[in-house]
């Protein structure tokens, strides 16, 4: 769609968008029983990353439309997706997400304009002056296409190195244009769409550390020199190696004190059950304690499509059941579910037993490997579970423990041996040894069913 057409169609649908927003507001006044409406009650948005390719899946879209008030395209606005060759812009997938969000009255975060990753190779091969022009053209191309339609843009993503130094990360932009590329990007972005909030976004900056200090000093410098910047995004991808920092709130607050908004932009926390729920509570409480923390985005709707799916880091399991983490977030947002909604805090539950299964290879040698399948109960306690595992045709299983298999060709159906009974959110699993017989491919784990 050309820029002009897009603007025309945007104007034509503006009435519809306003109507949808009104419906959402009316809903929140009645009962804050969803993430979006509960967050709205706190003056915040609650968003999710969305992949255009899943919008045709009824449960995915129903969950998105019911729960979330903001979306971030997970990959569709990145440089490789939007300008795969110089000057040729493609917006088909990103437009699908933006159009869907607008039809439901949701905000859109733009992610991301200048980043070293998911960057087409032609960019890296340009000389400095050409690269500067290409960077500005890219910013103008995207921000022009979506002018007036994006709540906040991640103008520059991940420009600092991990580790103790607080140095800039090597990238074509850094290496050829120097530190100044960041402010050039922000100045270009301000001119391209003055209505959009302009964010710097990064990871491992969630607590006070050398990397967040370096970002802090940059933002402070930008504010003192009048370089346009409105917000800082904290990705907040957490797991046991990178837990929710104890000084998360203090860190958000010190950035806010510089005069920028802060946003939690890509939240996910690996784990399950009550421990995962408690970590989500910490994050929501930290954001709510900081006036300028304007919203939170989780990095996906369902564990099954998470970029870290083996860590089950999201609020809905693979069957779109609300996890304990969902209840914890809704409750921390002050939400009060309707009795009978599955998983609402304080409810007895809807009685639907569910489970999810994830696979990891735990050992590997020339002729064989060990696999482990982890079973996690959903919102309800369960007394038994069933999982199918399909092996590549050549492979054969020589032993299996903590489960009872039956075979049909290369498909094994596994039920518990002693470990059928699980509390809500609790995990167990079974392991097996397989002979590769020439195929190193991974088995496929089917849907987990429970009762
Ligand atoms: C990830 C997506 O979730 C994946 O689908 C993709 O393969 C790689 O990128 N930091 C970011 C996000 O800013 O854009 C990344 O998203 C996750 C880390």
Boltz pocket constraint, residues with backbone or C-beta under 6 A from the ligand:
constraints:
  - pocket:
      binder: B
      contacts: [[A, 74], [A, 75], [A, 157], [A, 235], [A, 266], [A, 307]]
      max_distance: 6.0
